[in-house]
Amino acid sequence: MANMNGNLSDRMKVLYLINYAPNYREPLLRELGKRVNLTVASYRGDAAGLVDPEERVGYRFVELKRHRVAGVNFNIREFLMGFNYDLIIVGYTLWHPMRMANLFRFKPVVAEGLIYGRSNSWITRCLRRMFLTVADNILVYSKLVERRLRNEIKNKEIIPFNNTSYALSELKQLPITLRDNRLNILWIGSMKKRKKVHLLVELARRNKSVNIRLIGPGMTYESFTDVPENLDLLGPLFGDCLEEHFLWSHVVFNPGNIGLLVMNAARYSRCLVIDNKSQHGPEVQLAYDADQIFIDFEDSNMVDSMVSRLLKNSVLLRSKGIDAFNEMKNYTLEFMVEKYIEAIRLSWRNR
């Protein structure tokens, strides 16, 4: 089924079971589809405020339907599909027990995902050990997750893939020009409570030294009241459409939970100012590695002080942006794909 000294054979049938496969996952899935005979099974992204790609290319896609009982999804198809594949990548989640049952199959199985959620009860910890110790190896989003998991799971290959959605060729260092003593702040995300986007609206209302642009689902004038003139709400934008807004910006402010926005900012060499009290996605590892700025966004005085500091120090803005850009070279689609292929090869060899 596979040539272990070279590329995996396109005859190797790989099933990737995951919660969602939104537009920002499409580059990864297309590249994986070039290396193996890939089938992706997931649920519609709009149920989670995500946007599915207009077209899926290079792999087979199966849309799943939910069968929930008390919040737990019992879709037997997530297990039955696995009989027809040589290897299964199981997107880790305790809310999908039929999917997790694939880990106990007598065939190569890779566990993949965030691994850690909001709950870390003793039941969650016991289930995590039970499921992950039977996987051949484990793909995780970042080195942060890897380090934490190594304290729990022994004698198991744990492979961080540095979650991203951009190829090396898509990185572009943009210039910064400060004018009129105004700081241009950009934020991209969705209308979720944990994002704390209201703190940026409040910043625009009280501080006329800033111009703020909010981009993403729900970022429309119908969603807010009393919108100040220095706040622009642009709705959802994707891909290369974002470049002009990063060029306009001087910095990215993130007052709540952060995920792939780290990669977007670093891709275009923009400094990141991130909340230091929120629980972040594993992508925040890049911000730590690139020594970005962390502050308490609930403290309005601290936020205003940071605005003043950045207005007076364009050198800091540029240097932090360049640090993020340089670190981003370790968070590329090419790196990510190779880590998935490494996990597939290891799992195959182990069996």
C-alpha positions in Angstrom: 0.0 0.0 0.0 2.9 2.4 0.5 6.5 2.9 -0.4 8.2 3.7 2.9 11.3 5.0 1.2 9.5 7.6 -0.8 6.0 9.0 -1.3 3.0 7.2 0.1 1.2 5.3 -2.6 -2.0 7.0 -3.9 -3.6 3.6 -3.3 -3.4 4.0 0.4 -6.9 4.9 1.4 -6.9 7.4 4.3 -10.0 8.5 6.2 -9.8 11.8 8.1 -12.6 12.2 10.6 -12.9 15.8 11.9 -15.5 18.1 13.3 -15.3 20.7 10.5 -13.4 21.2 7.3 -13.8 25.0 6.7 -12.2 27.1 4.0 -9.0 27.7 5.9 -8.4 23.9 6.1 -8.8 23.5 2.3 -5.1 24.1 1.5 -4.0 21.3 3.9 -6.6 18.9 2.6 -5.7 19.5 -1.0 -2.0 18.9 -0.4 -2.7 15.8 1.6 -4.9 14.6 -1.2 -1.8 14.7 -3.5 0.1 12.3 -1.2 -2.6 9.7 -0.3 -6.1 8.7 -1.5 -7.9 10.9 1.0 -11.5 11.0 2.2 -12.5 13.7 4.7 -15.7 13.3 6.7 -17.0 16.3 8.7 -20.1 18.3 9.7 -21.2 21.6 8.1 -19.1 24.5 9.2 -22.0 27.0 9.5 -23.2 25.2 12.7 -20.1 26.6 14.3 -19.9 30.0 12.6 -17.4 28.7 10.1 -17.4 29.0 6.3 -17.0 26.0 4.1 -15.0 26.2 0.9 -16.9 27.0 -2.3 -15.1 24.0 -3.9 -13.3 21.0 -2.6 -10.5 19.7 -4.8 -8.2 16.7 -4.7 -10.0 14.6 -2.1 -13.4 12.9 -1.5 -15.7 14.7 1.0 -18.5 13.2 3.0 -20.8 15.5 4.9 -22.0 14.0 8.2 -25.3 14.5 10.0 -25.6 15.0 13.7 -27.4 12.5 16.0 -27.1 14.1 19.4 -28.2 12.7 22.8 -27.6 15.1 25.8 -25.1 17.0 23.7 -23.1 13.9 22.8 -23.0 13.0 19.1 -23.7 9.3 18.4 -23.3 9.0 14.7 -22.6 5.4 14.0 -21.4 6.3 10.5 -18.2 7.8 12.0 -17.3 4.2 13.0 -18.7 2.2 10.2 -16.9 4.2 7.5 -13.6 3.1 9.0 -14.0 -0.5 7.7 -13.2 0.7 4.2 -9.9 2.4 4.7 -6.3 1.4 5.3 -5.6 4.1 7.8 -7.7 6.5 9.9 -6.9 9.9 11.3 -9.2 10.5 14.2 -9.9 14.1 15.1 -9.9 13.9 18.9 -13.1 14.8 20.8 -14.9 13.2 23.7 -18.2 14.5 22.3 -18.1 11.9 19.4 -17.7 8.4 21.0 -18.4 6.6 17.7 -15.5 8.4 16.1 -13.2 7.7 19.1 -14.0 4.0 18.9 -11.9 3.9 15.7 -8.8 4.1 17.9 -9.3 0.5 19.1 -9.3 -0.9 15.5 -6.6 -3.5 14.5 -5.4 -1.1 11.7 -3.2 2.0 11.7 -4.8 4.9 13.5 -3.5 8.4 14.2 -5.1 10.6 16.9 -5.1 14.3 15.9 -6.4 17.6 17.4 -6.4 20.2 20.1 -6.6 17.4 22.6 -7.4 19.8 25.5 -10.7 21.5 26.0 -12.2 23.7 28.7 -12.8 20.7 31.0 -9.9 18.9 32.7 -11.8 16.8 35.2 -10.6 13.4 36.4 -13.0 11.8 34.1 -11.7 13.8 31.1 -8.1 12.9 32.1 -8.9 9.2 32.4 -10.7 9.1 29.0 -7.8 11.0 27.4 -5.3 8.4 28.6 -7.5 5.5 27.6 -8.0 6.8 24.0 -4.6 8.2 23.3 -2.6 5.3 24.6 -4.1 3.0 22.0 -3.4 5.4 19.1 -0.3 4.6 17.0 0.9 8.2 17.4 -0.6 11.6 18.1 -0.6 14.8 15.9 -1.0 18.0 18.0 -1.5 21.6 17.0 1.6 23.1 18.7 4.6 22.5 20.9 2.5 23.8 23.8 0.2 20.9 23.5 3.0 18.5 23.0 4.8 19.5 26.2 1.6 19.3 28.2 0.6 15.9 26.8 4.1 14.3 27.4 3.4 14.6 31.1 0.4 12.3 30.7 1.1 10.0 27.8 4.3 8.0 27.9 6.1 6.0 25.3 4.0 7.5 22.5 5.2 9.5 19.5 3.7 13.0 19.8 4.1 15.2 16.7 3.4 18.9 16.7 2.4 20.2 13.3 2.4 24.0 14.0 -1.2 24.7 12.8 -1.4 27.1 10.0 -3.1 27.6 6.6 -0.4 29.4 4.6 2.4 28.2 2.3 5.9 29.7 2.5 5.2 31.5 -0.8 2.2 33.3 0.7 4.3 35.1 3.4 4.6 38.8 2.5 6.4 41.4 4.6 4.4 44.6 4.4 5.6 48.2 5.2 4.3 50.3 8.0 3.7 54.1 7.8 2.3 56.0 10.8 0.4 59.2 9.8 -1.7 61.8 11.6 -0.8 60.4 15.1 -3.4 57.7 14.7 -2.9 54.0 15.4 -4.6 51.7 12.9 -5.7 48.5 14.7 -7.0 45.4 12.9 -8.9 42.4 14.3 -10.3 39.4 12.5 -12.6 36.8 14.0 -16.1 35.7 14.7 -18.9 36.9 17.0 -18.2 34.7 20.0 -18.2 35.7 23.6 -14.7 34.4 24.3 -13.4 36.7 21.6 -14.3 39.8 23.7 -14.7 42.0 20.6 -16.8 44.5 22.7 -13.5 45.6 24.3 -12.3 46.9 20.9 -15.6 48.7 20.4 -15.2 50.4 23.8 -11.6 51.3 22.9 -12.8 53.0 19.7 -15.4 55.0 21.7 -13.1 56.3 24.3 -9.8 56.8 22.4 -9.8 58.9 19.3 -6.1 58.1 18.7 -7.1 54.8 17.1 -8.8 53.7 13.9 -10.2 50.1 14.2 -11.3 47.7 11.6 -13.2 44.5 12.6 -13.5 41.8 10.0 -15.4 38.5 10.2 -18.9 36.9 10.5 -21.2 39.2 12.5 -18.9 42.2 12.1 -21.7 44.4 10.6 -23.3 47.6 11.5 -26.6 45.7 12.3 -24.8 43.8 15.1 -23.7 46.9 17.1 -25.3 50.1 18.4 -23.7 53.5 18.7 -20.8 52.7 16.4 -18.2 55.5 16.6 -16.8 57.0 13.4 -13.3 55.6 14.0 -14.6 52.0 13.9 -15.2 50.1 10.6 -17.2 46.9 10.5 -16.4 45.0 7.3 -18.1 41.6 7.6 -16.4 38.3 6.5 -13.4 38.6 4.2 -11.0 35.8 3.3 -7.8 34.9 1.5 -6.0 37.6 -0.4 -8.8 40.1 0.2 -7.2 40.6 3.6 -3.9 41.9 2.4 -5.1 45.5 1.8 -6.4 45.6 5.4 -3.1 44.4 6.9 -1.3 47.0 4.7 -3.6 49.7 6.2 -3.0 48.4 9.7 -0.1 49.1 12.1 -0.9 46.4 14.6 -3.3 43.6 15.5 -5.1 43.8 18.8 -6.7 40.7 20.2 -8.7 41.2 23.4 -9.9 37.6 23.9 -9.3 34.1 22.7 -6.9 33.9 19.7 -6.3 31.2 17.1 -5.3 31.4 13.5 -5.3 35.2 13.6 -1.8 34.8 14.9 -0.8 33.3 11.6 -2.6 35.9 9.6 -0.8 38.7 11.4 2.6 37.1 11.2 2.1 36.3 7.5 2.0 40.0 6.8 4.6 41.1 9.5 2.2 42.7 11.9 2.9 43.0 15.6 0.4 41.3 17.9 -1.0 42.6 21.2 -2.8 39.7 22.9 -4.8 39.4 26.0 -2.8 37.7 28.8 -5.8 36.3 30.7 -7.7 34.5 28.0 -7.5 30.8 27.1 -6.0 30.7 23.7 -5.7 28.2 20.8 -2.4 26.4 20.4 -1.5 28.8 17.6 -0.5 31.3 20.3 2.8 29.4 20.5 4.1 31.4 17.5 3.3 34.7 19.4 5.3 33.4 22.4 8.2 32.2 20.2 8.2 35.6 18.5 8.1 37.6 21.7 4.9 39.5 20.9 3.1 41.7 23.4 0.7 40.4 26.1 -1.5 42.7 28.2 -4.7 42.7 30.2 -7.4 43.9 27.8 -9.9 44.3 30.7 -7.7 47.1 32.1 -8.6 50.0 29.9 -5.8 52.1 31.3 -3.3 49.5 30.3 -4.8 49.3 26.8 -4.7 53.1 26.4 -1.1 53.2 27.6 -0.2 50.6 25.0 -1.8 52.7 22.3 0.3 55.7 23.4 3.4 53.6 23.6 3.0 52.2 20.0 2.2 55.6 18.6 5.5 56.9 19.9 7.6 53.9 18.9 7.2 52.9 15.3 10.5 51.0 15.6 8.9 48.7 18.2 6.0 48.1 15.8 8.2 47.2 12.9 10.7 45.0 14.9 7.9 43.0 16.6 6.2 42.6 13.2 9.5 41.3 11.6 10.0 38.9 14.6 6.5 37.5 14.0 7.2 37.2 10.2 10.5 35.4 10.7 9.0 33.0 13.1 6.1 32.3 10.7 8.6 30.6 8.4 8.4 27.7 10.9 4.6 27.6 10.6 4.0 26.9 7.0 1.7 24.5 5.1 4.7 22.6 3.8 5.9 21.9 7.3 2.3 20.9 8.4 1.8 18.5 5.5 5.1 16.8 6.1 4.2 16.2 9.8 0.9 14.6 8.8 2.8 12.3 6.3 5.3 11.5 9.0 2.5 10.4 11.4 0.9 8.3 8.6 4.3 6.6 7.9 5.0 5.9 11.5 1.5 4.5 12.1 1.8 2.2 9.1 5.2 1.0 10.2 4.0 0.3 13.8 1.4 -2.1 12.4 
